[in-house]
């Protein structure tokens, strides 16, 4: 293998026969049938280096750490009766600034990112939408058409490995176990990925190490997928109690879940965390500044933010936590408009 250093950023780009970066190259379908732990190859479907680690293929970012789906610009999208996009710099506390507009007033959508492009499944505008739209983080403006989901639904959640994004769950009037996926830097319709372990909606999600985790949805279930390999979800563990209308975020290593709703009428201030590469139950992290449901969250490589939601009315609150340090959330600033049941993602 022809490496110029141990950093993926500094790999010598060299194509020789069926090699890229001096590594074996091929499609996902071309993976060896019986790989050894630590084997590396270049996946030509996903345009990433991947390694076989503890029984699964894990994609490695060509830009190193942080993972490619993170960024310092956090964008909040939609909400009941609004088509607003607004944004903050996650590393600097402050109020949101207008970014542009979605194509329609929509709520209960899902989102994901490859670090440069944010992708939104719009959710519901009075009917269940199959619409997917996208933005380029570096350029403020209105979202553009991306394609369609395999089925229109709301209350879904998105995960990403930096090149492929997957939307899981949701409702079409009854809860769905559908997972479908897109290649983020190429517009087009979504393709079937597999199924969640339990059909559910109004769930939260986070991503890291090539793994996407879906949590809650009027349940305490957590399940996960390996994003670059189409298949059904596998049990991960449990969150502490049934939860819905909450949000997730991660730094690529640790995922946090914030806020939410517990039937019949409790708005939660709970923050919990998981280590994404290690299955198991969620652990207490701390509390939000106020209990609320219908929140949206995203992260950079250090901080997670949680915006908006509903207490006895819609709020414009944004809180933040330092992901690797447990503790209560701190006030960050305000959204441009108080709202709930929306989504958020981050990039640069």
VOGU-3710 file (C-alpha; in Angstrom, 3 decimals, decimal comma):
1> xxxxxxxxxx> 0,000/0,000/0,000  1,342/3,440/-0,952  0,785/5,799/2,012  2,666/9,057/2,335  1,734/9,294/6,041  -0,658/7,809/8,593  -3,136/10,662/7,992  -5,833/10,071/5,411  -5,539/13,745/4,494  -2,016/13,048/3,268
11> xxxxxxxxxx> -2,518/9,782/1,389  -0,773/9,767/-1,956  -3,454/9,570/-4,652  -2,270/6,747/-6,860  -4,408/4,618/-9,166  -2,789/1,368/-10,281  -5,024/-1,237/-11,894  -7,787/-1,879/-9,404  -6,278/0,321/-6,685  -6,951/3,832/-5,385
21> xxxxxxxxxx> -4,653/5,415/-2,781  -2,682/2,166/-3,128  -5,676/0,296/-1,671  -7,837/-2,393/-3,278  -10,790/-0,654/-4,960  -14,267/-1,721/-5,969  -17,981/-1,337/-5,391  -19,858/-2,260/-2,221  -20,882/-5,503/-3,940  -17,193/-6,297/-4,583
31> xxxxxxxxxx> -16,232/-6,425/-0,903  -14,320/-9,607/0,002  -16,497/-12,412/1,341  -14,302/-13,145/4,387  -12,367/-9,999/5,334  -9,961/-9,845/8,243  -10,201/-7,271/11,007  -8,316/-4,154/9,863  -8,595/-4,763/6,103  -8,887/-1,488/4,158
41> xxxxxxxxxx> -10,228/-0,753/0,673  -11,569/2,108/-1,448  -15,341/1,968/-2,034  -16,026/3,288/-5,554  -19,803/3,552/-4,884  -19,333/5,878/-1,915  -15,976/7,470/-2,913  -14,494/6,793/0,527  -11,824/4,666/2,172  -13,336/1,989/4,407
51> xxxxxxxxxx> -11,964/-0,461/6,956  -13,323/-3,762/8,269  -13,546/-3,315/12,044  -15,144/-5,777/14,455  -17,500/-7,343/11,959  -18,558/-4,367/9,838  -17,228/-2,065/7,125  -16,672/1,436/8,550  -16,169/4,412/6,256  -13,186/6,669/6,964
61> xxxxxxxxxx> -13,296/10,352/6,093  -10,684/11,556/3,622  -10,573/14,736/5,684  -9,911/12,950/8,982  -11,635/14,133/12,142  -14,205/15,596/12,571  -16,544/13,392/10,540  -17,566/14,885/7,199  -21,241/15,247/8,126  -20,434/17,849/10,801
71> xxxxxxxxxx> -19,867/21,568/10,423  -19,957/24,793/12,370  -23,034/26,272/10,648  -26,223/24,903/12,179  -29,362/25,349/10,065  -32,899/25,019/11,454  -35,604/24,188/8,911  -39,381/24,473/8,888  -41,816/24,250/11,775  -45,574/24,395/12,042
81> xxxxxxxxxx> -47,006/27,000/9,627  -43,567/28,283/8,520  -41,025/27,607/5,743  -38,162/29,353/7,558  -34,480/28,424/7,307  -32,267/30,176/9,865  -28,722/29,520/11,060  -26,097/30,035/13,762  -22,357/29,512/14,133  -22,334/26,658/16,654
91> xxxxxxxxxx> -18,997/27,630/18,227  -20,218/31,177/19,008  -23,280/31,736/21,190  -25,760/34,130/19,627  -29,093/34,532/17,867  -30,057/32,959/14,553  -29,822/34,766/11,220  -32,111/34,275/8,212  -30,785/31,712/5,710  -33,655/31,429/3,196
101> xxxxxxxxxx> -36,860/29,451/2,768  -38,006/25,893/2,186  -40,337/25,214/-0,713  -43,421/25,051/1,536  -44,644/25,561/5,079  -43,865/22,169/6,588  -43,276/20,384/9,882  -42,182/17,019/11,305  -39,444/16,638/8,704  -36,026/15,015/8,909
111> xxxxxxxxxx> -32,549/16,159/7,880  -28,973/15,035/7,257  -25,724/16,393/5,836  -22,432/15,571/4,133  -20,816/18,697/5,618  -21,286/20,850/2,532  -24,876/20,033/1,555  -27,854/19,777/3,902  -30,773/17,578/2,827  -34,318/17,892/4,189
121> xxxxxxxxxx> -37,262/15,506/3,941  -40,035/18,058/4,366  -42,541/15,970/6,327  -46,053/17,411/6,377  -47,741/20,545/5,049  -51,266/19,315/5,761  -50,601/16,162/3,780  -47,772/13,641/3,965  -44,945/14,783/1,703  -42,413/12,736/-0,240
131> xxxxxxxxxx> -40,478/15,910/-1,097  -36,719/16,144/-0,479  -34,922/19,504/-0,786  -31,340/20,617/-0,221  -29,163/23,613/0,599  -25,470/24,406/0,268  -24,304/25,520/3,709  -21,716/28,005/2,479  -24,289/29,947/0,420  -27,436/31,338/2,026
141> xxxxxxxxxx> -30,567/31,055/-0,070  -33,720/29,049/-0,627  -33,678/25,258/-0,723  -33,724/23,431/-4,059  -35,474/20,261/-5,206  -33,477/17,083/-4,543  -35,938/14,278/-5,360  -38,581/12,172/-3,619  -38,749/9,689/-0,757  -39,961/6,168/-1,547
151> xxxxxxxxxx> -43,122/7,066/0,398  -44,485/10,376/1,666  -44,388/10,542/5,467  -43,729/12,854/8,403  -42,101/12,362/11,808  -39,020/10,733/10,266  -35,328/11,099/11,201  -32,115/11,272/9,161  -28,583/9,872/9,551  -25,433/10,221/7,415
161> xxxxxxxxxx> -21,978/8,719/6,956  -20,773/11,766/5,028  -21,676/10,481/1,576  -24,876/8,469/1,956  -27,886/9,651/3,952  -30,784/7,531/5,241  -34,230/8,572/6,451  -35,962/6,210/8,870  -39,456/5,820/10,297  -42,307/8,303/10,158
171> xxxxxxxxxx> -46,038/8,117/9,737  -48,412/7,995/6,800  -51,395/7,908/9,162  -49,949/4,749/10,699  -46,373/4,329/11,856  -43,790/3,185/9,322  -40,637/1,048/9,597  -39,336/2,259/6,210  -35,687/3,286/5,796  -34,693/4,796/2,460
181> xxxxxxxxxx> -31,427/6,362/1,345  -29,886/8,935/-0,971  -26,371/9,745/-2,168  -26,066/13,245/-0,770  -23,946/14,942/-3,436  -26,128/13,587/-6,271  -29,749/14,694/-6,548  -32,351/12,024/-7,239  -35,061/9,916/-5,670  -34,472/7,824/-2,560
191> xxxxxxxxxx> -33,998/4,046/-2,709  -35,198/1,395/-0,269  -32,587/0,619/2,410  -34,350/-1,787/4,790  -36,582/-1,608/7,863  -36,408/-0,384/11,434  -36,823/-3,029/14,146  -40,101/-1,343/15,177  -42,406/0,894/13,113  -42,538/4,331/14,750
201> xxxxxxxxxx> -42,648/8,092/14,197  -41,501/11,324/15,882  -38,143/9,708/16,618  -34,620/11,151/16,991  -31,304/10,118/15,430  -27,533/10,565/15,411  -24,590/9,293/13,359  -20,970/8,274/13,811  -18,362/5,838/12,554  -20,521/4,815/9,607
211> xxxxxxxxxx> -23,350/3,882/11,970  -26,737/5,617/12,239  -28,818/5,293/15,412  -32,600/5,823/15,588  -34,117/6,396/19,046  -37,579/6,617/20,587  -40,722/7,462/18,681  -43,325/6,947/21,435  -41,082/4,098/22,589  -37,762/3,556/24,370
221> xxxxxxxxxx> -36,283/1,600/21,433  -32,876/2,365/19,919  -31,787/0,555/16,776  -28,948/1,136/14,322  -27,857/0,618/10,752  -24,474/0,467/9,052  -25,171/3,259/6,586  -23,082/2,099/3,640  -24,669/-1,392/3,617  -28,380/-1,729/2,867
231> xxxxxxxxxx> -30,048/-3,940/5,471  -32,553/-3,916/8,304  -31,816/-2,132/11,567  -30,408/-4,020/14,565  -31,178/-3,496/18,257  -28,838/-0,994/19,947  -30,299/-0,641/23,450  -32,878/1,547/25,181  -33,333/5,175/26,115  -34,445/5,730/29,709
241> xxxxxxxxxx> -38,180/6,009/28,959  -40,647/6,369/26,117  -39,982/9,586/24,225  -41,124/11,396/21,079  -40,723/14,810/19,453  -37,109/15,062/20,684  -33,819/15,537/18,868  -30,420/13,940/18,508  -26,942/15,185/17,621  -23,392/13,829/17,743
251> xxxxxxxxxx> -19,703/14,671/17,431  -19,190/11,397/15,544  -18,269/9,538/18,733  -20,918/10,367/21,331  -24,572/10,909/20,506  -26,881/13,013/22,676  -30,688/13,030/22,767  -32,426/16,141/24,082  -35,916/17,116/25,224  -39,112/15,469/24,079
261> xxxxxxxxxx> -42,630/14,453/24,997  -43,966/11,714/27,238  -47,649/10,834/27,108  -50,052/12,120/28,259  -48,676/15,677/28,626  -45,105/15,835/29,965  -42,494/18,008/28,211  -39,050/16,613/29,038  -35,835/18,446/29,932  -33,898/15,176/29,775
271> xxxxxxxxxx> -30,531/14,887/28,001  -29,090/11,383/27,542  -26,051/10,077/25,694  -24,656/7,000/24,008  -21,288/5,968/22,601  -22,268/5,268/19,005  -19,733/2,498/18,319  -20,783/0,581/21,461  -24,295/-0,815/21,774  -26,038/-0,369/25,110
281> xxxxxxxxxx> -28,577/1,737/26,957  -28,458/5,527/27,087  -26,919/7,256/30,130  -28,032/10,437/31,878  -26,172/13,528/30,636  -27,963/16,466/32,301  -30,955/18,746/31,692  -32,082/21,365/29,198  -32,785/24,861/30,527  -36,511/24,073/30,160
291> xxxxxxxxxx> -38,544/20,972/29,381  -39,942/21,128/25,861  -41,045/18,965/22,942  -40,859/19,427/19,184  -37,203/20,513/19,365  -34,495/20,376/16,670  -30,783/19,738/17,182  -27,423/19,560/15,429  -23,721/19,718/16,311  -20,176/20,564/15,356
301> xxxxxxxxxx> -17,239/18,470/16,616  -17,548/19,906/20,146  -21,009/21,323/20,863  -24,585/20,182/20,360  -27,376/22,738/20,166  -31,097/22,239/20,773  -33,528/24,828/19,454  -37,166/25,770/19,743  -39,987/23,524/20,848  -43,183/23,776/22,828
311> xxxxxxxxxx> -43,745/24,307/26,552  -47,176/25,892/27,053  -46,517/27,791/23,798  -43,891/27,793/21,061  -40,467/29,036/22,181  -37,395/30,481/20,429  -34,866/29,124/22,968  -31,561/27,596/21,834  -29,505/25,658/24,418  -26,083/24,065/24,037
321> xxxxxxxxxx> -23,962/21,385/25,676  -20,337/20,328/25,290  -20,784/16,800/24,000  -17,817/15,121/25,712  -18,590/16,703/29,099  -21,786/15,739/30,913  -23,777/18,502/32,589  -26,771/20,765/32,195  -27,372/22,817/29,056  -26,585/26,541/28,850
331> xxxxxxxxxx> -28,469/29,291/27,033  -27,067/29,864/23,526  -29,384/32,445/21,936  -32,685/32,591/20,057  -34,245/31,416/16,813  -35,513/34,096/14,431  -39,055/32,794/15,060  -40,453/30,712/17,927  -41,601/27,349/16,559  -41,830/23,588/17,096
341> xxxxxxxx> -41,823/20,296/15,195  -38,945/21,182/12,892  -35,520/19,794/12,052  -31,856/20,864/11,950  -28,515/19,814/10,505  -24,987/21,248/10,272  -22,190/21,829/7,769  -19,766/24,462/6,497
//
